[in-house]
Amino acid sequence: MSQAPTPQERIGAFLTAVDEELLRPLRRYIKGFRRGLVVGIGLGLLLTPIAGRDARVRIRRLGQSLCRLRGHGRA
């Protein structure tokens, strides 16, 4: 007669199943979403109808505001 798995073994099997079935696909999805977002932003910047200097100023302002929101920028 075989022994039943211990609670630690059952917890380990559950965590492994969660990682394989939920977390790995989610990580792949997020990575693909980020890549698509970067490509979309790049294409948008290349095809924008505003002048290069104006586009750079807008991008800089956006970057500065994002840094301030995350707490990395100057006050």
Predicted model as a PDB file, atoms N, CA, C, CB and O in Angstrom, pLDDT in the B-factor column:
MODEL        1                                                                  
ATOM      1  N   MET A   1       0.835  -1.167   0.000  1.00 52.00           N  
ATOM      2  CA  MET A   1       0.000   0.000   0.000  1.00 52.00           C  
ATOM      3  C   MET A   1       0.889   1.242   0.000  1.00 52.00           C  
ATOM      4  CB  MET A   1      -0.955  -0.009   1.209  1.00 52.00           C  
ATOM      5  O   MET A   1       1.857   1.310   0.757  1.00 52.00           O  
ATOM      6  N   SER A   2       0.562   2.238  -0.856  1.00 68.00           N  
ATOM      7  CA  SER A   2       1.386   3.435  -0.928  1.00 68.00           C  
ATOM      8  C   SER A   2       0.906   4.459   0.092  1.00 68.00           C  
ATOM      9  CB  SER A   2       1.359   4.031  -2.347  1.00 68.00           C  
ATOM     10  O   SER A   2      -0.270   4.517   0.454  1.00 68.00           O  
ATOM     11  N   GLN A   3       1.855   5.253   0.532  1.00 84.00           N  
ATOM     12  CA  GLN A   3       1.526   6.277   1.513  1.00 84.00           C  
ATOM     13  C   GLN A   3       0.918   7.490   0.830  1.00 84.00           C  
ATOM     14  CB  GLN A   3       2.769   6.680   2.310  1.00 84.00           C  
ATOM     15  O   GLN A   3       1.224   7.788  -0.325  1.00 84.00           O  
ATOM     16  N   ALA A   4       0.061   8.179   1.550  1.00 88.00           N  
ATOM     17  CA  ALA A   4      -0.511   9.420   1.037  1.00 88.00           C  
ATOM     18  C   ALA A   4       0.562  10.505   1.109  1.00 88.00           C  
ATOM     19  CB  ALA A   4      -1.791   9.835   1.845  1.00 88.00           C  
ATOM     20  O   ALA A   4       1.421  10.470   1.990  1.00 88.00           O  
ATOM     21  N   PRO A   5       0.519  11.455   0.198  1.00 87.00           N  
ATOM     22  CA  PRO A   5       1.522  12.525   0.234  1.00 87.00           C  
ATOM     23  C   PRO A   5       1.375  13.370   1.497  1.00 87.00           C  
ATOM     24  CB  PRO A   5       1.402  13.416  -1.012  1.00 87.00           C  
ATOM     25  O   PRO A   5       0.277  13.561   2.018  1.00 87.00           O  
ATOM     26  N   THR A   6       2.493  13.857   1.961  1.00 92.00           N  
ATOM     27  CA  THR A   6       2.495  14.708   3.153  1.00 92.00           C  
ATOM     28  C   THR A   6       1.940  16.083   2.787  1.00 92.00           C  
ATOM     29  CB  THR A   6       3.932  14.832   3.750  1.00 92.00           C  
ATOM     30  O   THR A   6       1.896  16.439   1.609  1.00 92.00           O  
ATOM     31  N   PRO A   7       1.520  16.850   3.775  1.00 88.00           N  
ATOM     32  CA  PRO A   7       1.040  18.207   3.475  1.00 88.00           C  
ATOM     33  C   PRO A   7       2.082  19.057   2.748  1.00 88.00           C  
ATOM     34  CB  PRO A   7       0.630  18.903   4.759  1.00 88.00           C  
ATOM     35  O   PRO A   7       1.731  19.838   1.864  1.00 88.00           O  
ATOM     36  N   GLN A   8       3.346  18.915   3.107  1.00 92.00           N  
ATOM     37  CA  GLN A   8       4.394  19.675   2.428  1.00 92.00           C  
ATOM     38  C   GLN A   8       4.495  19.279   0.961  1.00 92.00           C  
ATOM     39  CB  GLN A   8       5.740  19.464   3.122  1.00 92.00           C  
ATOM     40  O   GLN A   8       4.676  20.141   0.101  1.00 92.00           O  
ATOM     41  N   GLU A   9       4.382  17.984   0.664  1.00 91.00           N  
ATOM     42  CA  GLU A   9       4.436  17.527  -0.722  1.00 91.00           C  
ATOM     43  C   GLU A   9       3.221  18.035  -1.512  1.00 91.00           C  
ATOM     44  CB  GLU A   9       4.503  15.988  -0.775  1.00 91.00           C  
ATOM     45  O   GLU A   9       3.349  18.416  -2.675  1.00 91.00           O  
ATOM     46  N   ARG A  10       2.068  18.037  -0.886  1.00 91.00           N  
ATOM     47  CA  ARG A  10       0.859  18.523  -1.543  1.00 91.00           C  
ATOM     48  C   ARG A  10       0.960  20.024  -1.825  1.00 91.00           C  
ATOM     49  CB  ARG A  10      -0.376  18.226  -0.677  1.00 91.00           C  
ATOM     50  O   ARG A  10       0.561  20.485  -2.895  1.00 91.00           O  
ATOM     51  N   ILE A  11       1.491  20.781  -0.868  1.00 91.00           N  
ATOM     52  CA  ILE A  11       1.670  22.221  -1.057  1.00 91.00           C  
ATOM     53  C   ILE A  11       2.678  22.471  -2.184  1.00 91.00           C  
ATOM     54  CB  ILE A  11       2.144  22.897   0.265  1.00 91.00           C  
ATOM     55  O   ILE A  11       2.466  23.337  -3.032  1.00 91.00           O  
ATOM     56  N   GLY A  12       3.755  21.720  -2.185  1.00 92.00           N  
ATOM     57  CA  GLY A  12       4.762  21.854  -3.239  1.00 92.00           C  
ATOM     58  C   GLY A  12       4.179  21.546  -4.610  1.00 92.00           C  
ATOM     59  O   GLY A  12       4.463  22.258  -5.573  1.00 92.00           O  
ATOM     60  N   ALA A  13       3.376  20.504  -4.712  1.00 91.00           N  
ATOM     61  CA  ALA A  13       2.742  20.152  -5.984  1.00 91.00           C  
ATOM     62  C   ALA A  13       1.777  21.252  -6.426  1.00 91.00           C  
ATOM     63  CB  ALA A  13       1.999  18.805  -5.864  1.00 91.00           C  
ATOM     64  O   ALA A  13       1.704  21.582  -7.610  1.00 91.00           O  
ATOM     65  N   PHE A  14       1.040  21.815  -5.473  1.00 91.00           N  
ATOM     66  CA  PHE A  14       0.108  22.892  -5.791  1.00 91.00           C  
ATOM     67  C   PHE A  14       0.859  24.110  -6.312  1.00 91.00           C  
ATOM     68  CB  PHE A  14      -0.726  23.267  -4.558  1.00 91.00           C  
ATOM     69  O   PHE A  14       0.461  24.691  -7.322  1.00 91.00           O  
ATOM     70  N   LEU A  15       1.937  24.507  -5.641  1.00 90.00           N  
ATOM     71  CA  LEU A  15       2.704  25.672  -6.069  1.00 90.00           C  
ATOM     72  C   LEU A  15       3.327  25.454  -7.442  1.00 90.00           C  
ATOM     73  CB  LEU A  15       3.790  25.994  -5.051  1.00 90.00           C  
ATOM     74  O   LEU A  15       3.382  26.379  -8.252  1.00 90.00           O  
ATOM     75  N   THR A  16       3.788  24.260  -7.704  1.00 91.00           N  
ATOM     76  CA  THR A  16       4.345  23.932  -9.014  1.00 91.00           C  
ATOM     77  C   THR A  16       3.271  24.042 -10.089  1.00 91.00           C  
ATOM     78  CB  THR A  16       4.953  22.518  -9.007  1.00 91.00           C  
ATOM     79  O   THR A  16       3.516  24.597 -11.160  1.00 91.00           O  
ATOM     80  N   ALA A  17       2.082  23.515  -9.806  1.00 90.00           N  
ATOM     81  CA  ALA A  17       0.986  23.580 -10.772  1.00 90.00           C  
ATOM     82  C   ALA A  17       0.574  25.020 -11.036  1.00 90.00           C  
ATOM     83  CB  ALA A  17      -0.214  22.775 -10.275  1.00 90.00           C  
ATOM     84  O   ALA A  17       0.321  25.383 -12.184  1.00 90.00           O  
ATOM     85  N   VAL A  18       0.499  25.851  -9.993  1.00 89.00           N  
ATOM     86  CA  VAL A  18       0.127  27.255 -10.165  1.00 89.00           C  
ATOM     87  C   VAL A  18       1.166  27.957 -11.027  1.00 89.00           C  
ATOM     88  CB  VAL A  18      -0.011  27.964  -8.794  1.00 89.00           C  
ATOM     89  O   VAL A  18       0.817  28.738 -11.912  1.00 89.00           O  
ATOM     90  N   ASP A  19       2.439  27.682 -10.772  1.00 88.00           N  
ATOM     91  CA  ASP A  19       3.496  28.323 -11.561  1.00 88.00           C  
ATOM     92  C   ASP A  19       3.402  27.927 -13.027  1.00 88.00           C  
ATOM     93  CB  ASP A  19       4.877  27.954 -11.007  1.00 88.00           C  
ATOM     94  O   ASP A  19       3.486  28.779 -13.912  1.00 88.00           O  
ATOM     95  N   GLU A  20       3.226  26.631 -13.284  1.00 88.00           N  
ATOM     96  CA  GLU A  20       3.206  26.154 -14.660  1.00 88.00           C  
ATOM     97  C   GLU A  20       1.943  26.571 -15.409  1.00 88.00           C  
ATOM     98  CB  GLU A  20       3.335  24.652 -14.680  1.00 88.00           C  
ATOM     99  O   GLU A  20       2.011  26.893 -16.596  1.00 88.00           O  
ATOM    100  N   GLU A  21       0.806  26.570 -14.744  1.00 89.00           N  
ATOM    101  CA  GLU A  21      -0.464  26.818 -15.428  1.00 89.00           C  
ATOM    102  C   GLU A  21      -0.879  28.281 -15.462  1.00 89.00           C  
ATOM    103  CB  GLU A  21      -1.540  26.028 -14.776  1.00 89.00           C  
ATOM    104  O   GLU A  21      -1.583  28.697 -16.383  1.00 89.00           O  
ATOM    105  N   LEU A  22      -0.457  29.075 -14.473  1.00 89.00           N  
ATOM    106  CA  LEU A  22      -0.915  30.453 -14.399  1.00 89.00           C  
ATOM    107  C   LEU A  22       0.194  31.482 -14.553  1.00 89.00           C  
ATOM    108  CB  LEU A  22      -1.607  30.672 -13.109  1.00 89.00           C  
ATOM    109  O   LEU A  22       0.084  32.398 -15.367  1.00 89.00           O  
ATOM    110  N   LEU A  23       1.244  31.340 -13.789  1.00 89.00           N  
ATOM    111  CA  LEU A  23       2.254  32.394 -13.734  1.00 89.00           C  
ATOM    112  C   LEU A  23       3.124  32.463 -14.983  1.00 89.00           C  
ATOM    113  CB  LEU A  23       3.127  32.192 -12.532  1.00 89.00           C  
ATOM    114  O   LEU A  23       3.396  33.557 -15.476  1.00 89.00           O  
ATOM    115  N   ARG A  24       3.561  31.335 -15.501  1.00 89.00           N  
ATOM    116  CA  ARG A  24       4.404  31.361 -16.705  1.00 89.00           C  
ATOM    117  C   ARG A  24       3.676  31.960 -17.898  1.00 89.00           C  
ATOM    118  CB  ARG A  24       4.875  29.955 -17.050  1.00 89.00           C  
ATOM    119  O   ARG A  24       4.236  32.821 -18.576  1.00 89.00           O  
ATOM    120  N   PRO A  25       2.437  31.534 -18.183  1.00 89.00           N  
ATOM    121  CA  PRO A  25       1.730  32.184 -19.308  1.00 89.00           C  
ATOM    122  C   PRO A  25       1.494  33.670 -19.074  1.00 89.00           C  
ATOM    123  CB  PRO A  25       0.393  31.498 -19.551  1.00 89.00           C  
ATOM    124  O   PRO A  25       1.554  34.459 -20.017  1.00 89.00           O  
ATOM    125  N   LEU A  26       1.229  34.060 -17.835  1.00 89.00           N  
ATOM    126  CA  LEU A  26       1.021  35.471 -17.520  1.00 89.00           C  
ATOM    127  C   LEU A  26       2.290  36.269 -17.772  1.00 89.00           C  
ATOM    128  CB  LEU A  26       0.570  35.638 -16.065  1.00 89.00           C  
ATOM    129  O   LEU A  26       2.227  37.369 -18.322  1.00 89.00           O  
ATOM    130  N   ARG A  27       3.436  35.737 -17.380  1.00 90.00           N  
ATOM    131  CA  ARG A  27       4.712  36.421 -17.624  1.00 90.00           C  
ATOM    132  C   ARG A  27       4.952  36.584 -19.120  1.00 90.00           C  
ATOM    133  CB  ARG A  27       5.880  35.645 -16.980  1.00 90.00           C  
ATOM    134  O   ARG A  27       5.392  37.645 -19.564  1.00 90.00           O  
ATOM    135  N   ARG A  28       4.666  35.540 -19.903  1.00 90.00           N  
ATOM    136  CA  ARG A  28       4.844  35.623 -21.351  1.00 90.00           C  
ATOM    137  C   ARG A  28       3.909  36.666 -21.946  1.00 90.00           C  
ATOM    138  CB  ARG A  28       4.600  34.256 -22.007  1.00 90.00           C  
ATOM    139  O   ARG A  28       4.308  37.420 -22.834  1.00 90.00           O  
ATOM    140  N   TYR A  29       2.679  36.718 -21.471  1.00 91.00           N  
ATOM    141  CA  TYR A  29       1.719  37.698 -21.963  1.00 91.00           C  
ATOM    142  C   TYR A  29       2.196  39.115 -21.665  1.00 91.00           C  
ATOM    143  CB  TYR A  29       0.339  37.459 -21.339  1.00 91.00           C  
ATOM    144  O   TYR A  29       2.152  39.983 -22.536  1.00 91.00           O  
ATOM    145  N   ILE A  30       2.648  39.348 -20.445  1.00 91.00           N  
ATOM    146  CA  ILE A  30       3.108  40.680 -20.050  1.00 91.00           C  
ATOM    147  C   ILE A  30       4.336  41.083 -20.870  1.00 91.00           C  
ATOM    148  CB  ILE A  30       3.434  40.716 -18.536  1.00 91.00           C  
ATOM    149  O   ILE A  30       4.446  42.231 -21.301  1.00 91.00           O  
ATOM    150  N   LYS A  31       5.243  40.155 -21.081  1.00 90.00           N  
ATOM    151  CA  LYS A  31       6.437  40.455 -21.881  1.00 90.00           C  
ATOM    152  C   LYS A  31       6.042  40.821 -23.306  1.00 90.00           C  
ATOM    153  CB  LYS A  31       7.406  39.252 -21.889  1.00 90.00           C  
ATOM    154  O   LYS A  31       6.577  41.778 -23.864  1.00 90.00           O  
ATOM    155  N   GLY A  32       5.126  40.084 -23.897  1.00 90.00           N  
ATOM    156  CA  GLY A  32       4.664  40.391 -25.242  1.00 90.00           C  
ATOM    157  C   GLY A  32       3.924  41.723 -25.304  1.00 90.00           C  
ATOM    158  O   GLY A  32       4.073  42.476 -26.266  1.00 90.00           O  
ATOM    159  N   PHE A  33       3.132  42.011 -24.284  1.00 92.00           N  
ATOM    160  CA  PHE A  33       2.415  43.281 -24.229  1.00 92.00           C  
ATOM    161  C   PHE A  33       3.391  44.444 -24.168  1.00 92.00           C  
ATOM    162  CB  PHE A  33       1.472  43.317 -23.022  1.00 92.00           C  
ATOM    163  O   PHE A  33       3.210  45.445 -24.861  1.00 92.00           O  
ATOM    164  N   ARG A  34       4.434  44.318 -23.335  1.00 88.00           N  
ATOM    165  CA  ARG A  34       5.437  45.392 -23.238  1.00 88.00           C  
ATOM    166  C   ARG A  34       6.134  45.609 -24.567  1.00 88.00           C  
ATOM    167  CB  ARG A  34       6.473  45.069 -22.155  1.00 88.00           C  
ATOM    168  O   ARG A  34       6.338  46.750 -24.982  1.00 88.00           O  
ATOM    169  N   ARG A  35       6.502  44.526 -25.238  1.00 89.00           N  
ATOM    170  CA  ARG A  35       7.164  44.655 -26.537  1.00 89.00           C  
ATOM    171  C   ARG A  35       6.253  45.345 -27.536  1.00 89.00           C  
ATOM    172  CB  ARG A  35       7.586  43.280 -27.069  1.00 89.00           C  
ATOM    173  O   ARG A  35       6.695  46.225 -28.275  1.00 89.00           O  
ATOM    174  N   GLY A  36       4.994  44.956 -27.565  1.00 89.00           N  
ATOM    175  CA  GLY A  36       4.041  45.591 -28.467  1.00 89.00           C  
ATOM    176  C   GLY A  36       3.851  47.056 -28.154  1.00 89.00           C  
ATOM    177  O   GLY A  36       3.717  47.877 -29.061  1.00 89.00           O  
ATOM    178  N   LEU A  37       3.837  47.389 -26.874  1.00 87.00           N  
ATOM    179  CA  LEU A  37       3.691  48.780 -26.473  1.00 87.00           C  
ATOM    180  C   LEU A  37       4.877  49.615 -26.942  1.00 87.00           C  
ATOM    181  CB  LEU A  37       3.542  48.881 -24.957  1.00 87.00           C  
ATOM    182  O   LEU A  37       4.696  50.721 -27.450  1.00 87.00           O  
ATOM    183  N   VAL A  38       6.083  49.093 -26.775  1.00 83.00           N  
ATOM    184  CA  VAL A  38       7.286  49.815 -27.203  1.00 83.00           C  
ATOM    185  C   VAL A  38       7.296  49.975 -28.721  1.00 83.00           C  
ATOM    186  CB  VAL A  38       8.563  49.077 -26.733  1.00 83.00           C  
ATOM    187  O   VAL A  38       7.624  51.048 -29.227  1.00 83.00           O  
ATOM    188  N   VAL A  39       6.941  48.923 -29.446  1.00 86.00           N  
ATOM    189  CA  VAL A  39       6.901  49.009 -30.908  1.00 86.00           C  
ATOM    190  C   VAL A  39       5.844  50.022 -31.346  1.00 86.00           C  
ATOM    191  CB  VAL A  39       6.610  47.620 -31.531  1.00 86.00           C  
ATOM    192  O   VAL A  39       6.080  50.808 -32.263  1.00 86.00           O  
ATOM    193  N   GLY A  40       4.684  50.005 -30.696  1.00 86.00           N  
ATOM    194  CA  GLY A  40       3.629  50.950 -31.034  1.00 86.00           C  
ATOM    195  C   GLY A  40       4.028  52.387 -30.777  1.00 86.00           C  
ATOM    196  O   GLY A  40       3.746  53.269 -31.587  1.00 86.00           O  
ATOM    197  N   ILE A  41       4.683  52.627 -29.651  1.00 80.00           N  
ATOM    198  CA  ILE A  41       5.152  53.975 -29.347  1.00 80.00           C  
ATOM    199  C   ILE A  41       6.194  54.412 -30.376  1.00 80.00           C  
ATOM    200  CB  ILE A  41       5.741  54.038 -27.918  1.00 80.00           C  
ATOM    201  O   ILE A  41       6.167  55.548 -30.849  1.00 80.00           O  
ATOM    202  N   GLY A  42       7.106  53.512 -30.717  1.00 78.00           N  
ATOM    203  CA  GLY A  42       8.126  53.842 -31.713  1.00 78.00           C  
ATOM    204  C   GLY A  42       7.521  54.180 -33.056  1.00 78.00           C  
ATOM    205  O   GLY A  42       7.915  55.158 -33.691  1.00 78.00           O  
ATOM    206  N   LEU A  43       6.561  53.376 -33.495  1.00 82.00           N  
ATOM    207  CA  LEU A  43       5.901  53.668 -34.768  1.00 82.00           C  
ATOM    208  C   LEU A  43       5.130  54.980 -34.695  1.00 82.00           C  
ATOM    209  CB  LEU A  43       4.957  52.524 -35.158  1.00 82.00           C  
ATOM    210  O   LEU A  43       5.125  55.757 -35.649  1.00 82.00           O  
ATOM    211  N   GLY A  44       4.491  55.219 -33.579  1.00 82.00           N  
ATOM    212  CA  GLY A  44       3.771  56.471 -33.423  1.00 82.00           C  
ATOM    213  C   GLY A  44       4.686  57.675 -33.509  1.00 82.00           C  
ATOM    214  O   GLY A  44       4.332  58.695 -34.101  1.00 82.00           O  
ATOM    215  N   LEU A  45       5.867  57.553 -32.915  1.00 75.00           N  
ATOM    216  CA  LEU A  45       6.824  58.659 -32.970  1.00 75.00           C  
ATOM    217  C   LEU A  45       7.384  58.850 -34.374  1.00 75.00           C  
ATOM    218  CB  LEU A  45       7.963  58.419 -31.988  1.00 75.00           C  
ATOM    219  O   LEU A  45       7.609  59.980 -34.808  1.00 75.00           O  
ATOM    220  N   LEU A  46       7.607  57.751 -35.079  1.00 75.00           N  
ATOM    221  CA  LEU A  46       8.125  57.867 -36.443  1.00 75.00           C  
ATOM    222  C   LEU A  46       7.099  58.465 -37.398  1.00 75.00           C  
ATOM    223  CB  LEU A  46       8.564  56.505 -36.951  1.00 75.00           C  
ATOM    224  O   LEU A  46       7.465  59.175 -38.335  1.00 75.00           O  
ATOM    225  N   LEU A  47       5.843  58.189 -37.174  1.00 81.00           N  
ATOM    226  CA  LEU A  47       4.802  58.613 -38.108  1.00 81.00           C  
ATOM    227  C   LEU A  47       4.048  59.852 -37.646  1.00 81.00           C  
ATOM    228  CB  LEU A  47       3.831  57.494 -38.323  1.00 81.00           C  
ATOM    229  O   LEU A  47       3.055  60.232 -38.268  1.00 81.00           O  
ATOM    230  N   THR A  48       4.495  60.483 -36.578  1.00 78.00           N  
ATOM    231  CA  THR A  48       3.803  61.655 -36.054  1.00 78.00           C  
ATOM    232  C   THR A  48       3.940  62.838 -37.008  1.00 78.00           C  
ATOM    233  CB  THR A  48       4.349  62.023 -34.670  1.00 78.00           C  
ATOM    234  O   THR A  48       4.988  63.006 -37.632  1.00 78.00           O  
ATOM    235  N   PRO A  49       2.906  63.653 -37.129  1.00 84.00           N  
ATOM    236  CA  PRO A  49       2.965  64.782 -38.059  1.00 84.00           C  
ATOM    237  C   PRO A  49       3.591  66.043 -37.464  1.00 84.00           C  
ATOM    238  CB  PRO A  49       1.586  65.100 -38.540  1.00 84.00           C  
ATOM    239  O   PRO A  49       3.524  67.100 -38.091  1.00 84.00           O  
ATOM    240  N   ILE A  50       4.195  65.970 -36.284  1.00 80.00           N  
ATOM    241  CA  ILE A  50       4.813  67.166 -35.698  1.00 80.00           C  
ATOM    242  C   ILE A  50       6.314  67.130 -35.940  1.00 80.00           C  
ATOM    243  CB  ILE A  50       4.509  67.264 -34.175  1.00 80.00           C  
ATOM    244  O   ILE A  50       6.889  66.074 -36.202  1.00 80.00           O  
ATOM    245  N   ALA A  51       6.935  68.289 -35.848  1.00 82.00           N  
ATOM    246  CA  ALA A  51       8.368  68.404 -36.109  1.00 82.00           C  
ATOM    247  C   ALA A  51       9.180  67.633 -35.065  1.00 82.00           C  
ATOM    248  CB  ALA A  51       8.791  69.881 -36.123  1.00 82.00           C  
ATOM    249  O   ALA A  51       8.723  67.417 -33.942  1.00 82.00           O  
ATOM    250  N   GLY A  52      10.368  67.231 -35.447  1.00 79.00           N  
ATOM    251  CA  GLY A  52      11.227  66.441 -34.569  1.00 79.00           C  
ATOM    252  C   GLY A  52      11.550  67.116 -33.257  1.00 79.00           C  
ATOM    253  O   GLY A  52      11.506  66.482 -32.203  1.00 79.00           O  
ATOM    254  N   ARG A  53      11.879  68.411 -33.309  1.00 85.00           N  
ATOM    255  CA  ARG A  53      12.219  69.135 -32.085  1.00 85.00           C  
ATOM    256  C   ARG A  53      11.019  69.173 -31.133  1.00 85.00           C  
ATOM    257  CB  ARG A  53      12.686  70.570 -32.418  1.00 85.00           C  
ATOM    258  O   ARG A  53      11.168  68.953 -29.931  1.00 85.00           O  
ATOM    259  N   ASP A  54       9.833  69.453 -31.676  1.00 86.00           N  
ATOM    260  CA  ASP A  54       8.629  69.486 -30.842  1.00 86.00           C  
ATOM    261  C   ASP A  54       8.330  68.109 -30.247  1.00 86.00           C  
ATOM    262  CB  ASP A  54       7.425  69.978 -31.662  1.00 86.00           C  
ATOM    263  O   ASP A  54       7.933  67.994 -29.088  1.00 86.00           O  
ATOM    264  N   ALA A  55       8.528  67.074 -31.056  1.00 81.00           N  
ATOM    265  CA  ALA A  55       8.290  65.713 -30.569  1.00 81.00           C  
ATOM    266  C   ALA A  55       9.244  65.385 -29.428  1.00 81.00           C  
ATOM    267  CB  ALA A  55       8.450  64.688 -31.713  1.00 81.00           C  
ATOM    268  O   ALA A  55       8.835  64.788 -28.432  1.00 81.00           O  
ATOM    269  N   ARG A  56      10.513  65.768 -29.563  1.00 82.00           N  
ATOM    270  CA  ARG A  56      11.488  65.490 -28.505  1.00 82.00           C  
ATOM    271  C   ARG A  56      11.134  66.230 -27.221  1.00 82.00           C  
ATOM    272  CB  ARG A  56      12.897  65.879 -28.961  1.00 82.00           C  
ATOM    273  O   ARG A  56      11.289  65.681 -26.130  1.00 82.00           O  
ATOM    274  N   VAL A  57      10.663  67.464 -27.337  1.00 85.00           N  
ATOM    275  CA  VAL A  57      10.261  68.232 -26.156  1.00 85.00           C  
ATOM    276  C   VAL A  57       9.094  67.543 -25.461  1.00 85.00           C  
ATOM    277  CB  VAL A  57       9.878  69.680 -26.545  1.00 85.00           C  
ATOM    278  O   VAL A  57       9.086  67.407 -24.238  1.00 85.00           O  
ATOM    279  N   ARG A  58       8.108  67.109 -26.246  1.00 82.00           N  
ATOM    280  CA  ARG A  58       6.955  66.415 -25.661  1.00 82.00           C  
ATOM    281  C   ARG A  58       7.370  65.110 -24.989  1.00 82.00           C  
ATOM    282  CB  ARG A  58       5.903  66.134 -26.738  1.00 82.00           C  
ATOM    283  O   ARG A  58       6.890  64.786 -23.903  1.00 82.00           O  
ATOM    284  N   ILE A  59       8.259  64.363 -25.637  1.00 79.00           N  
ATOM    285  CA  ILE A  59       8.729  63.097 -25.066  1.00 79.00           C  
ATOM    286  C   ILE A  59       9.473  63.355 -23.758  1.00 79.00           C  
ATOM    287  CB  ILE A  59       9.643  62.348 -26.068  1.00 79.00           C  
ATOM    288  O   ILE A  59       9.283  62.634 -22.779  1.00 79.00           O  
ATOM    289  N   ARG A  60      10.323  64.390 -23.745  1.00 83.00           N  
ATOM    290  CA  ARG A  60      11.069  64.716 -22.532  1.00 83.00           C  
ATOM    291  C   ARG A  60      10.116  65.076 -21.395  1.00 83.00           C  
ATOM    292  CB  ARG A  60      12.047  65.876 -22.796  1.00 83.00           C  
ATOM    293  O   ARG A  60      10.290  64.616 -20.267  1.00 83.00           O  
ATOM    294  N   ARG A  61       9.105  65.901 -21.693  1.00 85.00           N  
ATOM    295  CA  ARG A  61       8.127  66.283 -20.665  1.00 85.00           C  
ATOM    296  C   ARG A  61       7.375  65.062 -20.137  1.00 85.00           C  
ATOM    297  CB  ARG A  61       7.129  67.310 -21.230  1.00 85.00           C  
ATOM    298  O   ARG A  61       7.156  64.927 -18.933  1.00 85.00           O  
ATOM    299  N   LEU A  62       6.987  64.182 -21.046  1.00 78.00           N  
ATOM    300  CA  LEU A  62       6.290  62.970 -20.633  1.00 78.00           C  
ATOM    301  C   LEU A  62       7.182  62.117 -19.736  1.00 78.00           C  
ATOM    302  CB  LEU A  62       5.840  62.164 -21.860  1.00 78.00           C  
ATOM    303  O   LEU A  62       6.739  61.616 -18.702  1.00 78.00           O  
ATOM    304  N   GLY A  63       8.440  61.956 -20.139  1.00 77.00           N  
ATOM    305  CA  GLY A  63       9.373  61.177 -19.324  1.00 77.00           C  
ATOM    306  C   GLY A  63       9.588  61.788 -17.957  1.00 77.00           C  
ATOM    307  O   GLY A  63       9.653  61.073 -16.957  1.00 77.00           O  
ATOM    308  N   GLN A  64       9.700  63.107 -17.904  1.00 82.00           N  
ATOM    309  CA  GLN A  64       9.891  63.773 -16.619  1.00 82.00           C  
ATOM    310  C   GLN A  64       8.664  63.609 -15.724  1.00 82.00           C  
ATOM    311  CB  GLN A  64      10.192  65.259 -16.830  1.00 82.00           C  
ATOM    312  O   GLN A  64       8.793  63.390 -14.520  1.00 82.00           O  
ATOM    313  N   SER A  65       7.485  63.715 -16.312  1.00 80.00           N  
ATOM    314  CA  SER A  65       6.280  63.567 -15.488  1.00 80.00           C  
ATOM    315  C   SER A  65       6.139  62.133 -15.001  1.00 80.00           C  
ATOM    316  CB  SER A  65       5.026  63.985 -16.276  1.00 80.00           C  
ATOM    317  O   SER A  65       5.699  61.906 -13.874  1.00 80.00           O  
ATOM    318  N   LEU A  66       6.504  61.161 -15.835  1.00 73.00           N  
ATOM    319  CA  LEU A  66       6.450  59.773 -15.384  1.00 73.00           C  
ATOM    320  C   LEU A  66       7.458  59.511 -14.273  1.00 73.00           C  
ATOM    321  CB  LEU A  66       6.704  58.825 -16.553  1.00 73.00           C  
ATOM    322  O   LEU A  66       7.162  58.789 -13.321  1.00 73.00           O  
ATOM    323  N   CYS A  67       8.643  60.095 -14.391  1.00 77.00           N  
ATOM    324  CA  CYS A  67       9.649  59.931 -13.342  1.00 77.00           C  
ATOM    325  C   CYS A  67       9.183  60.559 -12.035  1.00 77.00           C  
ATOM    326  CB  CYS A  67      10.982  60.548 -13.777  1.00 77.00           C  
ATOM    327  O   CYS A  67       9.415  60.007 -10.960  1.00 77.00           O  
ATOM    328  N   ARG A  68       8.537  61.697 -12.125  1.00 76.00           N  
ATOM    329  CA  ARG A  68       8.009  62.340 -10.910  1.00 76.00           C  
ATOM    330  C   ARG A  68       6.937  61.480 -10.271  1.00 76.00           C  
ATOM    331  CB  ARG A  68       7.439  63.734 -11.231  1.00 76.00           C  
ATOM    332  O   ARG A  68       6.877  61.377  -9.046  1.00 76.00           O  
ATOM    333  N   LEU A  69       6.090  60.859 -11.082  1.00 73.00           N  
ATOM    334  CA  LEU A  69       5.045  60.001 -10.544  1.00 73.00           C  
ATOM    335  C   LEU A  69       5.630  58.807  -9.817  1.00 73.00           C  
ATOM    336  CB  LEU A  69       4.125  59.533 -11.651  1.00 73.00           C  
ATOM    337  O   LEU A  69       5.090  58.369  -8.802  1.00 73.00           O  
ATOM    338  N   ARG A  70       6.724  58.281 -10.326  1.00 70.00           N  
ATOM    339  CA  ARG A  70       7.356  57.102  -9.703  1.00 70.00           C  
ATOM    340  C   ARG A  70       8.331  57.495  -8.602  1.00 70.00           C  
ATOM    341  CB  ARG A  70       8.086  56.271 -10.758  1.00 70.00           C  
ATOM    342  O   ARG A  70       8.864  56.625  -7.913  1.00 70.00           O  
ATOM    343  N   GLY A  71       8.575  58.802  -8.424  1.00 72.00           N  
ATOM    344  CA  GLY A  71       9.460  59.244  -7.364  1.00 72.00           C  
ATOM    345  C   GLY A  71      10.917  59.251  -7.726  1.00 72.00           C  
ATOM    346  O   GLY A  71      11.765  59.296  -6.835  1.00 72.00           O  
ATOM    347  N   HIS A  72      11.249  59.207  -9.020  1.00 64.00           N  
ATOM    348  CA  HIS A  72      12.656  59.183  -9.441  1.00 64.00           C  
ATOM    349  C   HIS A  72      13.158  60.534  -9.936  1.00 64.00           C  
ATOM    350  CB  HIS A  72      12.844  58.156 -10.527  1.00 64.00           C  
ATOM    351  O   HIS A  72      14.360  60.712 -10.137  1.00 64.00           O  
ATOM    352  N   GLY A  73      12.276  61.458 -10.128  1.00 54.00           N  
ATOM    353  CA  GLY A  73      12.663  62.739 -10.720  1.00 54.00           C  
ATOM    354  C   GLY A  73      12.924  63.801  -9.664  1.00 54.00           C  
ATOM    355  O   GLY A  73      12.775  63.582  -8.462  1.00 54.00           O  
ATOM    356  N   ARG A  74      13.316  64.950 -10.167  1.00 54.00           N  
ATOM    357  CA  ARG A  74      13.530  66.093  -9.279  1.00 54.00           C  
ATOM    358  C   ARG A  74      12.201  66.693  -8.882  1.00 54.00           C  
ATOM    359  CB  ARG A  74      14.415  67.155  -9.950  1.00 54.00           C  
ATOM    360  O   ARG A  74      11.227  66.612  -9.631  1.00 54.00           O  
ATOM    361  N   ALA A  75      12.157  67.286  -7.727  1.00 47.00           N  
ATOM    362  CA  ALA A  75      10.893  67.857  -7.226  1.00 47.00           C  
ATOM    363  C   ALA A  75      10.553  69.142  -7.938  1.00 47.00           C  
ATOM    364  CB  ALA A  75      10.972  68.110  -5.724  1.00 47.00           C  
ATOM    365  O   ALA A  75       9.528  69.757  -7.645  1.00 47.00           O  
TER     366      ALA A  75                                                      
ENDMDL                                                                          
END                                                                             
